[in-house]
Amino acid sequence: MFKDLNELLSQTGKKILFVGIGNLLKMDDGVGVYISRKIKNSDSVLSLTVETSIENYIGKINSLNPDILVLIDCADIRSAAGTFKLLSINQIHDLTFNTHNISLRRLSDFFPMPVCILGIQPEKIDFGENMSYLVKNVADKVIKQINKQEVHHGSRISMQSLQGPSQS
């Protein structure tokens, strides 16, 4: 799991924008917001917290002009609680997200850059302000990995793989 994140972060000369999505009042659904608020901005990594209103930030995201956009959100990825996957937007057709008025796949049409989803499997999405232990634990590891910003030579992810198959 961290291998994909390492490969993404190893992109030299690329600006990556991490966008935190979720509802802090629905336990694990707030994991994207939790992560984005703890990311340290640098020359190559930026973060933006949008909570449940990503559609209100389309202009802001485009004005930041990242090379790669990563939407961080709680998602049913049919895995154990606390599992996360870095997916291209073309891989999310059957995943369930909880707090959006517009699908993330449809939303990606508004962005000129490649869009990825960092989906994290929730344990609980009931009303409440505390994340489950498993989800918070993996969130803290993701934050640490992003903030570490070490260059891992020899591992690259192609822009084509982020965009998915070309549509002719």
Phi, psi and omega in degrees: 000313182288339179300313179299319178294319177300316180298318178298314183289342181277000179297112179278138179075013180249138175261123182250127177253119175263125182244120182271122182242143173149175182245112182295344181267008179235051175049246186293344178297340180275007185298322179297319178293316179304313181293312185297327180290340183256000178283133177271121179292144178214190178296327185254346182231128175234157174225152179216133178255123183243352184052239186262007188239049183300328181298337177280353184247010182303311179298317180298314180298313180295326179290333176287340172052054178287160174282328179222135178250126178241115177269122181258123185205154170289135181209146174279097180259017176055049181222178177293148179306135180092352176286143174229154178222140173262115187236147170286159182300332181286351181264001189256015186304330184241018177272152181255126174245152192260331196236027183249149173273343182226143181292147180294328178294316178295319180299326183298339178296341181274357184245133180280345183264162175299141182241131175241160174241128169260094184267133182240125182290121179280160169260316182222135175233032175283170176293134181157159186260352184260131174284153175293158182301313184299317182289317179296321180299313180290325177300316179297324178291320178297315179301314180300317181295315180294316183287340178295319175049043175276146175273123178256098183296144175091352177239120182228150173245132184280148177297327180298320181292332176286327181280338182082191183294143180289147182255110182256000000 
